[in-house]
Amino acid sequence: MDKHFFSLNTLSVLIACLVMASVDISASGRKVSMDEGWKFYRGCVANAEQPSFNDAGWRVVNLPHDWSVEPLPVQREGLTLGSFSRLSIGGPDTGQTVGGEGWYRKEFVIRPEDADKVHTLYFEGAYNQAEIWINGQKACFNPYGYIPFKINLNAYCKSPGTVNTIAVKVINEGLNSRWYAGSGIYRHIWLIKTDKVHLDEWDTFVDASRVEGRKAEVNLHTVVHNTDMKKGEGELVVNIFSPQGKEVYSAARPIKVNGNGETPVSLSFDIERPSLWSVDTPNLYTASITVKSGNGVSDAIRIPFGIRTIEFSAEKGFLLNGKPLKLHGGCLHHDNGLLGAAAIDRAEERKVELMKANGYNAVRCSHNLPSECFLQACDRLGLLVIDEVFDQWRQPKRPEDYHRYFDEWSEHDMSVMIRRDRNHPSIIMWSIGNEIAERADSIGEVIARKLTGIIKGLDDTRYTTAAVNAFWDRRHFTWEKDSERAFRHLDVSGYNYQWKEYEKDHRSFPDRVMYGSESVPKEAAQNWNLIDRNPYLIGDFVWTAMDYLGEAGLAHTLELAQGEHGPQFMGWPWYNAWCGDIDLCGDKKPQSYYRDILWRRRDISLAVQPPVAPGKREDINYWGWKNELLSWNWKGFEGQTMTVNVYSRAPKVRLYLNDKLVGEKEVSPDTYTASFEVAYEPGQLKAVSLIKKKETASATLTTTGVPASIRLTADRSSIKADRNDLAYVKIEVLDKDGLLIPDSRLPLKIGFSGKGTVIASGNGSADDMESFRSLKPKAFRGSAIAIVQPTGEEGTVRLTVSAEGLPEASIEIDTYLNK
């Protein structure tokens, strides 16, 4: 038995029972949410693990919960601002936020009629070091905040009808992360109820990775568990349903299960004329697996899966279902911007929608396991995934990071990643680490071989990878002589910022499959031009697809005096890395429009750079982007020279200002850019692609007027009356002609009523702390956002937004109950 997985012998049933409410778990099914009604205390407290502890003064919270984005309990002018503190231990790393210690408590009662059931408490994630007590007994310790864990509850529960107490301590202290991690139980908790003879989703693997002709071969592996001391006989029934819900296969197999033991079961079968899973047609089948015994159905689970083939080779590149596909990729951290790390289902799904809407077909989960809901959305919507587990091995990047637990826990944590995630068709590679210090050391080879061996033992259908960087941290190493050791045990080689090495390495290692595991926006063209023409280069993952909290100001652009050097990160009040193509509100930044040109999603775009102050120069940090905006609002710059960058794959472009030709220029075939110097005057700026002397596609920027109205647009007008659903309401400041005012910083006031609340609002700025999660944010580049969460009741939520001198805007969102 794995010493880190807590399995007990005697079984009990559990009902979540708060002082104010009770949930009938027996009537609720196999897997029941335990998210609601936890008592919470932020800070250190003695004896809170004891059932007798008085938590009457603690506040009630619902999960997922992240206390690091909540306002600090004590606000001191000049020292703190909302959730930010100048005394933050993490500083720019964690976006000036504060971790610490937090406690959660919840009561439950065992029902007498369920005394023979198996109950497992499943935590999807708690950051960071989580300790769990049941009735004052230590039941579990889990050190890595991104790894899910399970606790079998029997040995800890009292007799039926008696109140039991769960206490959870979560510690996020010291310098333990290079980015914003969040604090608390930030993912779901579930109660899983089964009979003594039962199944486990993590032990079940539906391998549908082989397709020949018009037939798919499916290999299904599972384990039947028996916690009873008696031997048993029964039947394993498998039913496979098509994406349309039609049964396409069924089988029943007799089984014998040993007392207090496990029985592996495997079967293979074919599916004729399969509907393949792909990024364009994400077809999902369902495996229904049932265990029957003399008493009827003992347990049943349903596993969604996809039928698809993947192949990597230097000759053909990446093949999905036999067809070549370049990876239009982006790296993503796990946070949800204004929501912090809280993995609310709709927020996780929306990230996937934003990726798809902006041309991405792949993401790299940097540098840790994503939520289950995120992967489910990738499966459902068609987004390929590199699943990554570690940012460090034995050697630290921060003093209190995971390196302290690596030797003891890495094998367990790697195995959990594979077992939890291997049924997701979206996952194409397993990554064993990011920029690992020991990557080319002798000990690094030993670790890499061990980790990849664990992967192959649990899933030999996917490919192994890692993100490998230059040896700036190992000055005695060189890329030419030493990088081969970092790639030796990998199937596919990830290059962080090393696009200049691609062609040289291909000559030395012609069979190596490579991709950009990280790249920067300002080198996007160089990367993509190489990828476009070389099959051994399968794609590129920009750092990053979306903005994230922490690594504050990583992508800043400053005006500096000659000889002055900018910092790598920015201090107060910066809290956002600012390197994303998409900002915290989901809006495209200028570099995203440029990437549309590279990926042939848009024919032409343009943006404007204002002049740099006299005696200054523009300093763009390595991950940054030039100071340009999609705006022709430059009041105060009349007559001054602006740089207008036109992006296109056309050989030539023309630029017009107020219908007068400014000029015609050839577009650089290397950067797809033509730049014009234009004296600013208000009006309309228009760029036009020129192909064979014929004007084709165009893009315009128009000077707008003063604020006249506010427009509210919800991503969905009707949502479930469920706290896991959300509505994202975009707030835009418009002029009298209905045009967005791209330079507006108008102060806004947000109100709400009805069957929902605004759980977070703000703008996409990297340094506007006052607007972060405020009901009085300023517009940034003309817009802001409000995130509406239902209360759980059917009805209507009314959101209002006002600003001085403008008519109030309102929008209604319906909430409905699942039928």
C-alpha positions in Angstrom: 0.0 0.0 0.0 1.3 3.4 -0.9 2.2 5.1 2.3 1.0 8.5 1.0 -2.5 7.2 0.1 -4.6 6.7 3.3 -6.6 3.6 3.1 -8.6 2.2 6.1 -10.5 -1.0 6.9 -13.9 -0.2 8.5 -16.5 1.6 6.4 -18.9 4.4 7.2 -21.2 6.8 5.5 -21.1 10.5 5.7 -23.5 13.3 5.5 -22.3 16.9 5.2 -24.1 18.5 8.1 -23.6 22.1 9.0 -25.1 23.9 11.9 -27.5 25.6 9.5 -28.1 22.9 6.9 -27.8 19.2 6.2 -27.2 17.3 2.9 -28.7 13.9 2.4 -25.6 12.1 0.9 -27.4 8.8 0.7 -29.9 10.2 -1.8 -27.3 12.2 -3.7 -25.4 9.6 -5.6 -21.8 8.2 -5.7 -19.9 11.5 -5.8 -21.2 14.4 -3.7 -19.8 17.9 -3.5 -18.5 18.9 -0.1 -17.8 22.5 -1.1 -20.4 24.4 0.8 -20.5 25.7 4.4 -17.0 25.4 5.7 -16.0 27.5 8.7 -12.8 29.4 8.0 -10.2 31.3 10.0 -7.2 33.1 8.5 -4.2 32.9 10.8 -2.5 30.7 13.3 -4.7 29.1 16.0 -4.1 26.4 18.6 -6.1 23.2 19.0 -8.4 23.9 16.1 -8.1 20.3 15.0 -10.0 19.2 18.2 -13.7 18.6 17.9 -14.3 20.6 21.0 -12.8 23.7 19.6 -15.2 26.6 19.5 -15.4 28.0 15.9 -18.5 30.0 16.4 -16.6 33.2 15.6 -15.2 31.9 12.3 -16.8 32.9 9.1 -18.5 30.6 6.6 -17.0 30.1 3.2 -17.8 28.0 0.1 -15.1 26.2 -1.9 -13.1 26.7 -4.1 -11.6 29.4 -1.8 -8.4 31.4 -2.1 -7.8 33.7 0.8 -4.8 35.5 -0.8 -7.0 37.6 -3.1 -9.3 38.6 -0.2 -8.6 42.0 1.4 -6.1 41.8 4.2 -7.8 42.0 7.7 -5.9 45.1 8.6 -5.5 47.9 6.1 -2.7 50.4 6.7 -2.3 53.4 4.4 0.9 53.2 2.4 1.5 49.7 3.5 -1.4 47.6 2.3 -4.0 48.0 -0.4 -6.8 45.5 -0.6 -5.2 42.0 -0.9 -1.7 43.5 -1.5 1.0 44.3 1.1 4.5 45.9 0.8 5.5 43.4 3.4 4.6 40.4 1.2 7.3 37.7 1.6 6.9 36.7 -2.0 7.1 40.3 -3.3 7.0 40.4 -7.1 7.0 36.6 -7.3 3.6 36.3 -5.7 2.3 39.7 -6.9 2.7 41.4 -3.5 0.1 39.1 -2.0 0.2 37.4 1.4 0.0 33.7 2.2 0.2 32.5 5.8 -1.8 29.8 7.6 -5.5 29.1 7.3 -8.0 26.7 9.0 -11.2 25.1 7.7 -13.7 23.1 9.7 -16.8 21.2 8.8 -19.2 18.8 10.7 -20.9 15.7 9.3 -23.0 12.8 10.6 -23.0 9.1 9.7 -26.3 7.7 8.7 -27.1 4.3 10.4 -28.4 2.8 7.1 -25.1 3.5 5.4 -22.8 2.0 8.0 -21.4 -0.6 5.6 -20.5 1.8 2.8 -17.0 3.0 1.9 -16.6 6.8 2.1 -13.6 8.6 0.6 -12.9 12.3 1.0 -11.3 13.6 -2.2 -9.4 16.9 -2.3 -8.7 18.2 -5.8 -6.1 20.6 -4.4 -5.1 22.7 -1.4 -2.2 25.1 -1.4 0.1 24.4 0.2 1.0 21.9 2.9 -2.3 20.5 3.9 -3.0 18.6 7.1 -6.3 17.0 7.7 -7.8 15.8 11.0 -11.0 13.7 11.5 -12.3 13.9 15.0 -9.0 15.1 16.2 -7.0 12.3 14.6 -4.4 13.1 12.0 -5.6 11.5 8.8 -3.4 13.0 6.1 -0.6 15.3 5.2 -0.1 16.4 1.6 2.8 18.8 0.9 2.4 19.7 -2.8 -0.4 22.1 -3.3 -1.2 21.1 -6.9 -1.5 17.3 -6.2 -4.9 15.9 -5.4 -5.3 13.4 -2.6 -7.8 11.0 -1.1 -8.6 9.9 2.5 -10.6 6.8 3.4 -12.7 7.9 6.3 -13.7 4.8 8.2 -11.2 4.5 11.0 -11.8 8.1 12.0 -15.6 8.3 12.1 -17.7 8.0 15.3 -20.7 5.7 15.6 -23.8 6.5 13.4 -25.9 9.5 14.5 -22.9 11.2 16.2 -21.4 14.5 14.9 -17.9 14.1 13.3 -15.6 17.0 12.7 -13.2 17.6 9.8 -10.4 20.1 10.4 -8.0 21.2 7.7 -4.9 23.3 8.2 -3.3 24.8 5.0 0.1 26.5 5.1 1.4 28.8 2.4 4.4 30.3 4.1 7.9 31.5 3.1 9.4 31.8 -0.3 7.8 28.7 -1.8 6.7 29.8 -5.3 8.0 31.9 -8.2 4.5 32.9 -9.2 1.1 33.5 -7.6 0.0 30.1 -6.1 -3.0 31.2 -4.1 -3.8 30.0 -0.6 -6.3 27.6 0.9 -8.6 24.9 -0.4 -8.7 26.4 -3.9 -10.2 23.4 -5.7 -13.2 21.1 -5.0 -13.7 18.6 -2.3 -15.8 15.5 -3.0 -17.3 12.7 -0.9 -17.1 9.5 -2.9 -19.5 6.8 -1.5 -19.3 3.1 -2.6 -20.0 -0.4 -1.5 -17.2 -2.6 -0.1 -16.7 -4.0 -3.6 -16.0 -0.9 -5.7 -14.1 0.8 -8.5 -11.7 3.8 -8.6 -11.5 6.2 -11.6 -7.7 6.6 -11.0 -7.2 2.8 -11.5 -9.2 2.8 -14.7 -7.6 3.4 -18.1 -9.4 3.4 -21.3 -6.7 3.3 -24.0 -8.2 4.2 -27.4 -5.0 5.2 -29.1 -4.9 2.7 -31.9 -6.9 3.1 -35.1 -6.5 1.0 -38.2 -8.6 1.6 -41.3 -12.2 1.9 -40.1 -11.7 0.2 -36.7 -10.4 1.4 -33.4 -8.9 -1.0 -30.9 -9.8 -0.2 -27.3 -8.0 -1.6 -24.3 -9.7 -1.1 -21.0 -8.0 -1.7 -17.7 -9.5 -1.4 -14.2 -9.1 -2.7 -10.7 -12.0 -4.1 -8.6 -11.4 -3.3 -4.9 -12.8 -5.3 -2.0 -12.5 -3.9 1.5 -14.5 -6.8 3.0 -12.6 -9.7 4.5 -14.8 -12.2 2.6 -14.0 -13.3 -0.9 -16.6 -12.5 -3.4 -17.8 -13.3 -6.9 -19.5 -11.0 -9.3 -19.6 -9.6 -12.8 -17.9 -6.6 -14.5 -20.1 -5.1 -17.1 -18.8 -2.6 -19.7 -21.0 -0.5 -21.9 -19.5 1.9 -24.5 -21.6 4.8 -25.7 -20.9 6.9 -28.8 -20.7 10.7 -28.8 -24.4 10.6 -29.8 -25.3 8.4 -26.8 -25.8 5.2 -28.8 -24.4 2.0 -27.3 -21.7 0.7 -29.6 -20.3 -2.1 -27.4 -21.2 -4.1 -24.3 -19.6 -7.0 -22.5 -19.9 -8.8 -19.1 -17.1 -10.7 -17.5 -17.2 -12.8 -14.4 -14.8 -11.8 -11.6 -13.6 -13.2 -8.3 -12.3 -10.7 -5.7 -10.1 -11.7 -2.8 -11.0 -10.6 0.7 -9.5 -7.2 1.5 -7.8 -7.3 -1.9 -7.6 -6.0 -5.4 -8.4 -7.7 -8.7 -7.1 -6.2 -12.0 -9.3 -6.7 -15.0 -8.5 -6.0 -18.6 -10.4 -6.5 -21.8 -9.9 -5.5 -25.4 -12.5 -4.8 -28.1 -13.0 -3.0 -31.4 -15.2 -0.1 -32.2 -16.3 0.1 -35.9 -16.3 3.4 -37.8 -15.2 5.4 -34.8 -15.8 9.2 -34.6 -12.3 10.4 -33.9 -11.4 13.1 -31.4 -9.6 16.1 -32.7 -9.2 19.8 -32.1 -11.9 20.5 -34.7 -14.2 17.6 -33.8 -13.7 16.8 -30.1 -15.9 13.6 -30.1 -16.1 12.0 -26.7 -17.2 8.4 -26.0 -18.2 7.2 -22.6 -17.3 4.0 -20.9 -19.8 2.8 -18.3 -18.2 0.3 -16.0 -20.4 -1.5 -13.5 -19.6 -4.1 -10.8 -22.4 -6.5 -9.9 -22.5 -9.0 -7.1 -25.2 -11.1 -5.4 -26.7 -7.9 -3.9 -27.1 -6.2 -7.3 -24.9 -3.3 -8.4 -22.0 -2.7 -6.1 -20.5 0.2 -7.9 -20.6 2.0 -11.3 -18.4 4.7 -12.9 -18.5 6.6 -16.2 -15.2 7.5 -17.9 -15.3 9.9 -20.9 -12.6 9.1 -23.5 -11.6 10.0 -27.0 -10.5 7.8 -29.9 -7.5 9.4 -31.5 -4.0 8.6 -32.6 -0.9 10.7 -31.9 2.6 10.4 -33.5 5.7 12.4 -33.3 8.7 12.1 -35.8 11.3 14.4 -37.2 10.3 13.4 -40.7 6.6 14.1 -40.4 6.2 16.3 -37.3 3.2 15.9 -35.0 0.4 13.8 -36.5 -3.1 13.8 -35.0 -5.1 11.0 -36.5 -2.5 10.7 -39.2 -2.6 14.3 -40.2 0.1 16.8 -39.6 -0.7 19.6 -37.2 1.5 22.4 -36.0 1.0 23.3 -32.3 -0.2 26.9 -31.9 0.6 26.9 -28.3 0.5 29.0 -25.2 1.7 28.5 -21.6 -0.8 28.9 -18.9 -0.5 29.3 -15.2 -3.3 27.9 -13.0 -4.8 31.1 -11.6 -8.0 32.8 -12.8 -7.0 36.4 -12.6 -9.5 38.4 -10.6 -10.7 35.2 -8.9 -7.2 34.2 -7.8 -6.4 30.5 -7.7 -10.1 29.5 -7.1 -10.8 26.8 -9.7 -14.5 27.6 -10.2 -15.8 25.4 -13.0 -16.9 28.1 -15.3 -13.7 30.1 -14.9 -11.7 27.0 -15.9 -13.9 26.4 -18.9 -13.7 30.1 -20.0 -9.9 29.9 -20.2 -10.2 27.1 -22.7 -12.8 29.1 -24.7 -10.5 32.1 -24.8 -7.7 29.9 -26.1 -9.8 28.5 -28.8 -11.2 31.9 -29.8 -7.8 33.3 -30.2 -6.3 30.6 -32.4 -4.6 28.4 -29.9 -4.9 24.6 -30.4 -2.6 23.6 -27.5 -1.6 24.7 -24.0 1.2 23.8 -21.7 0.1 23.7 -18.1 3.0 25.6 -16.5 4.3 24.3 -14.2 1.9 22.1 -12.4 -1.2 19.9 -12.6 -4.3 21.8 -13.8 -7.7 21.3 -12.4 -9.9 18.4 -13.4 -12.5 20.8 -14.8 -9.8 22.5 -17.0 -8.9 19.2 -18.6 -12.5 18.2 -19.0 -13.1 21.5 -20.9 -10.0 20.8 -23.1 -11.5 17.4 -23.9 -14.9 18.8 -24.7 -13.8 21.9 -26.7 -10.7 20.4 -28.4 -7.5 21.9 -27.0 -4.3 19.8 -26.8 -2.5 19.7 -23.5 1.1 19.2 -22.2 0.5 18.1 -18.6 3.4 19.2 -16.4 4.2 18.2 -12.8 7.4 19.9 -11.5 9.2 23.2 -11.5 12.1 21.9 -9.5 13.6 18.6 -8.5 16.2 18.4 -5.7 17.7 21.8 -6.2 15.5 24.8 -5.1 14.5 27.8 -7.0 13.1 29.4 -3.8 14.1 28.4 -0.3 10.8 26.8 0.8 9.7 25.3 -2.5 8.9 21.7 -3.4 12.6 20.6 -3.5 12.2 19.9 0.3 9.8 17.1 -0.5 11.0 15.9 -3.9 13.0 12.8 -2.8 10.2 11.5 -0.7 7.1 12.5 -2.7 8.1 12.8 -6.4 7.3 9.2 -7.4 3.9 9.4 -5.7 3.1 12.8 -7.1 4.2 11.8 -10.7 2.1 8.7 -10.4 -1.0 10.7 -9.2 -0.7 12.9 -12.3 -0.7 10.0 -14.7 -3.4 8.0 -12.9 -5.7 11.0 -12.6 -5.3 12.4 -16.1 -4.5 9.5 -18.5 -8.1 9.2 -19.8 -8.1 12.7 -21.2 -7.7 12.6 -25.0 -6.6 16.2 -25.0 -3.3 15.3 -23.3 -0.5 14.5 -25.8 2.6 14.8 -23.6 3.7 14.3 -20.0 6.3 16.9 -18.9 8.6 15.9 -16.1 9.8 19.4 -15.3 10.5 23.0 -16.3 14.0 24.5 -16.4 15.3 22.0 -13.9 18.6 22.9 -12.4 20.0 19.3 -12.6 18.8 18.7 -16.1 22.3 17.9 -17.5 24.0 16.8 -14.3 24.7 13.1 -13.6 22.0 13.0 -10.9 19.6 14.7 -13.3 20.0 11.8 -15.7 19.1 9.4 -12.9 16.0 11.4 -11.9 14.8 11.8 -15.5 15.2 8.1 -16.2 13.2 7.3 -13.0 10.4 9.8 -13.8 10.0 8.7 -17.4 10.0 5.1 -16.3 7.1 5.8 -14.0 5.2 7.4 -16.8 5.8 4.5 -19.2 4.7 2.0 -16.5 1.4 3.8 -16.2 0.8 5.1 -19.7 2.8 4.0 -22.7 0.5 5.7 -25.2 1.8 9.3 -24.8 5.2 10.9 -25.1 7.5 12.3 -22.5 9.0 15.8 -22.6 10.5 18.5 -20.4 11.2 22.3 -20.9 14.9 22.8 -21.2 16.6 26.1 -20.9 20.1 27.5 -21.6 22.8 27.1 -19.0 22.8 30.5 -17.5 22.6 28.7 -14.2 25.4 26.3 -15.0 28.2 28.5 -16.4 30.6 25.6 -16.7 28.2 23.9 -19.2 27.5 24.9 -22.8 24.6 24.1 -25.0 26.7 22.5 -27.7 28.5 20.1 -25.4 26.0 19.5 -22.6 22.4 19.9 -23.6 22.1 16.4 -25.1 22.1 15.0 -21.6 19.0 17.0 -20.7 17.1 15.5 -23.7 18.5 12.0 -23.5 15.6 10.4 -21.8 12.8 12.4 -23.4 10.6 11.4 -26.4 10.1 15.0 -27.5 12.4 17.9 -26.7 11.1 21.2 -25.3 13.2 24.3 -25.9 12.8 27.3 -23.6 13.8 30.5 -25.6 16.4 28.5 -27.6 15.0 29.0 -31.1 18.5 29.9 -32.4 19.6 26.4 -31.6 17.0 24.5 -33.6 18.8 24.2 -36.9 22.2 23.5 -35.5 20.7 20.8 -33.2 18.8 19.2 -36.1 22.1 18.8 -37.9 23.6 17.1 -34.9 20.5 15.1 -33.9 18.4 14.6 -37.1 15.9 12.3 -35.3 15.1 14.8 -32.5 11.6 16.2 -32.4 11.6 19.7 -31.1 9.2 22.5 -30.1 9.3 25.8 -28.4 8.2 25.0 -24.9 8.5 28.7 -24.1 9.1 31.7 -26.3 8.6 35.5 -26.1 6.2 37.6 -28.1 8.8 39.8 -29.7 10.5 36.8 -31.2 7.3 35.2 -32.4 8.0 35.7 -36.1 11.5 34.2 -35.9 10.1 31.2 -34.0 7.1 30.7 -36.3 9.0 31.1 -39.5 11.3 28.2 -38.5 8.4 26.1 -37.4 6.4 26.7 -40.5 9.1 25.3 -42.8 10.6 22.5 -40.7 8.6 19.3 -39.9 10.9 18.4 -37.0 9.7 21.6 -35.3 6.2 20.8 -34.2 5.1 24.0 -32.6 5.6 26.9 -30.2 4.2 27.8 -26.8 4.4 31.5 -26.0 5.1 32.7 -22.5 2.2 33.3 -22.0 -1.2 32.9 -23.6 -2.9 34.8 -20.8 -1.8 37.2 -18.1 -1.4 35.8 -14.7 -0.8 37.0 -11.1 2.7 37.1 -9.8 6.1 37.5 -11.5 5.0 41.2 -11.4 6.0 43.3 -14.4 7.9 40.5 -16.1 6.9 42.0 -19.4 7.2 45.7 -18.6 8.3 48.4 -21.1 9.9 51.5 -19.8 11.3 54.8 -21.0 14.9 54.9 -19.6 17.8 57.3 -19.9 20.8 56.2 -22.0 22.9 53.8 -20.0 20.1 53.1 -17.5 19.1 49.5 -17.1 15.6 48.3 -16.2 14.8 45.5 -13.6 13.6 42.0 -14.5 10.5 42.5 -12.3 8.6 45.5 -11.2 7.9 46.5 -7.6 4.8 48.0 -6.0 2.1 48.5 -7.3 2.7 45.9 -10.1 1.1 42.6 -9.4 0.5 41.0 -12.8 3.2 39.5 -15.1 1.7 41.4 -18.1 3.3 39.0 -20.7 0.1 37.4 -21.9 -1.4 37.8 -25.3 -4.7 38.0 -23.5 -5.2 40.2 -20.4 -6.9 39.4 -17.1 -10.3 40.4 -18.5 -10.0 38.2 -21.6 -9.3 41.1 -24.0 -6.7 40.9 -26.8 -3.5 42.9 -26.3 -1.6 44.3 -29.4 0.7 41.2 -29.5 -2.3 39.0 -29.9 -3.3 40.8 -33.1 0.2 40.4 -34.4 0.1 36.6 -33.6 -3.1 36.5 -35.6 -1.1 37.5 -38.7 1.6 34.9 -38.0 -1.1 32.2 -37.7 -3.0 33.4 -40.8 -6.1 34.2 -38.7 -6.2 37.9 -39.7 -5.1 39.6 -42.9 -4.0 42.9 -41.5 -3.8 44.8 -38.3 -2.1 48.0 -37.1 -1.1 49.6 -33.9 0.5 53.0 -32.8 3.6 53.8 -30.8 3.8 57.3 -29.2 7.1 59.1 -29.3 9.6 58.5 -26.5 10.3 61.5 -24.2 13.4 63.5 -25.2 16.6 62.0 -23.9 14.9 58.7 -23.3 14.8 55.3 -25.0 12.2 52.6 -25.0 13.4 49.6 -23.0 11.4 46.4 -23.6 12.0 43.7 -21.1 12.8 40.3 -22.7 9.2 39.0 -22.2 7.7 42.4 -23.1 6.1 44.0 -26.1 6.7 47.5 -27.5 4.5 50.3 -26.1 1.9 50.3 -28.8 -1.9 50.5 -28.7 -4.8 49.9 -31.1 -5.7 53.5 -30.7 -5.8 56.8 -32.6 -6.6 58.8 -29.5 -3.5 60.9 -28.7 -4.7 64.2 -27.3 -1.8 66.4 -26.5 0.4 64.8 -29.2 -1.0 66.9 -32.1 1.7 67.3 -34.8 4.1 64.9 -33.1 5.5 62.0 -35.0 3.9 58.6 -34.2 5.1 55.2 -35.3 2.4 53.2 -37.0 3.1 49.5 -37.2 1.2 47.7 -39.9 1.2 43.9 -39.7 0.4 41.8 -42.8 1.5 38.8 -44.9 0.8 40.8 -48.0 3.9 42.0 -50.0 3.0 45.6 -49.6 0.7 47.8 -47.5 -0.7 51.3 -47.8 -1.5 53.7 -45.0 -4.1 56.4 -45.2 -4.9 59.2 -42.7 -8.2 60.9 -43.2 -8.4 59.4 -46.7 -5.1 60.9 -47.7 -2.3 58.4 -48.7 0.5 58.6 -46.1 2.6 56.1 -48.0 3.1 52.6 -49.5 5.7 50.2 -48.1 7.0 46.7 -48.6 6.3 44.4 -45.7 9.3 42.6 -44.2 9.0 38.9 -45.0 10.8 38.1 -41.8 8.6 40.1 -39.4 5.5 40.8 -41.4 5.8 44.4 -40.4 5.8 47.8 -42.2 6.3 50.9 -40.1 5.3 54.4 -40.9 6.2 57.7 -39.3 3.0 59.9 -39.1 2.3 63.3 -37.6 -0.7 62.9 -35.4 -4.0 64.6 -36.2 -7.4 63.3 -35.1 -9.5 61.3 -37.5 -9.2 57.9 -39.1 -6.1 55.9 -39.7 -6.5 53.1 -42.3 -4.1 50.4 -43.3 -4.7 48.4 -46.5 -3.0 45.2 -47.8 -1.8 45.5 -51.4 -1.6 42.3 -53.5 -0.7 42.6 -57.2 -1.5 46.4 -57.0 -5.0 45.6 -55.7 -6.1 46.8 -52.3 -7.6 43.9 -50.3 -8.0 43.6 -46.6 -8.1 46.7 -44.4 -7.9 47.7 -40.7 -8.8 51.1 -39.2 -8.3 53.1 -36.0 -10.6 56.1 -35.4 -10.3 59.0 -33.0 -13.2 58.8 -30.6 -15.2 61.4 -28.7 -15.8 61.9 -25.0 -17.6 59.3 -22.9 -21.3 59.2 -23.6 -22.5 55.8 -22.4 -21.6 52.4 -20.9 -22.2 49.2 -22.6 -22.6 45.9 -20.7 -22.2 42.6 -22.5 -22.5 39.2 -20.8 -20.8 36.2 -22.1 -24.0 34.3 -21.5 -27.4 35.7 -20.6 -28.7 32.6 -18.9 -26.6 30.5 -16.5 -27.2 27.7 -14.0 -28.3 28.6 -10.5 -25.1 27.0 -9.3 -22.1 28.6 -7.6 -19.9 26.7 -10.1 -21.4 28.7 -12.9 -20.5 32.3 -13.6 -21.4 35.2 -16.0 -18.6 37.4 -17.2 -20.0 40.9 -17.9 -17.8 43.1 -20.0 -18.0 46.9 -19.2 -17.1 49.3 -22.1 -17.0 53.1 -22.1 -18.4 54.4 -25.4 -18.6 57.7 -27.2 -21.8 59.1 -28.8 -21.2 57.0 -31.9 -21.0 53.8 -29.9 -17.2 53.5 -30.3 -15.1 52.1 -27.5 -12.8 54.8 -26.1 -9.5 53.0 -26.0 -7.7 55.5 -23.7 -10.6 55.9 -21.1 -9.7 55.5 -17.4 -13.2 56.5 -16.3 -14.0 55.6 -12.6 -16.9 53.2 -12.5 -19.4 52.0 -9.9 -20.8 48.5 -10.0 -24.0 47.4 -8.2 -26.0 44.2 -8.2 -29.3 42.7 -6.9 -31.3 39.5 -7.2 -30.2 35.9 -7.3 -26.5 36.5 -7.6 -23.5 38.5 -6.5 -20.5 40.1 -8.1 -17.7 38.0 -6.6 -14.9 39.9 -8.4 -14.5 42.9 -10.7 -11.7 45.0 -12.0 -9.7 45.7 -15.1 -6.8 44.2 -17.0 -4.1 46.6 -15.9 -0.9 45.2 -14.4 -0.4 47.9 -11.8 -3.9 49.3 -10.8 -4.2 47.7 -7.4 -7.1 49.9 -6.4 -9.2 48.4 -9.1 -8.4 44.8 -8.4 -11.5 43.0 -7.1 -13.1 46.4 -6.5 -16.7 47.4 -7.1 -15.3 50.8 -8.0 -12.7 50.1 -10.7 -11.4 52.4 -13.3 -11.8 51.5 -16.9 -8.5 50.4 -18.5 -8.1 50.9 -22.2 -11.8 51.6 -22.1 -13.1 48.5 -20.4 -13.5 46.5 -17.2 -15.2 43.3 -16.2 -17.6 42.1 -13.5 -17.9 38.4 -12.6 -21.4 37.3 -11.5 -21.9 34.2 -9.4 -25.4 32.8 -8.7 -26.6 32.3 -5.1 -28.1 28.9 -6.0 -31.6 30.1 -6.5 -33.6 30.4 -9.7 -34.4 33.9 -10.9 -32.6 36.9 -12.2 -29.4 38.8 -11.3 -29.4 42.5 -12.2 -26.1 44.2 -12.7 -25.8 48.0 -12.9 -22.8 50.2 -13.8 -22.7 53.9 -13.4 -20.2 56.7 -13.9 -20.4 60.4 -13.1 -22.2 62.3 -15.9 -23.3 59.2 -17.8 -26.6 57.3 -17.8 -26.7 54.2 -15.7 -26.3 50.9 -17.6 -27.9 47.7 -16.5 -28.1 44.1 -17.6 -30.1 41.0 -16.4 -28.8 37.5 -16.3 -31.3 34.6 -15.7 -30.4 31.7 -13.4 -32.0 28.4 -13.9 -32.1 25.2 -11.9 -31.1 21.9 -13.5 -34.1 19.8 -14.2 
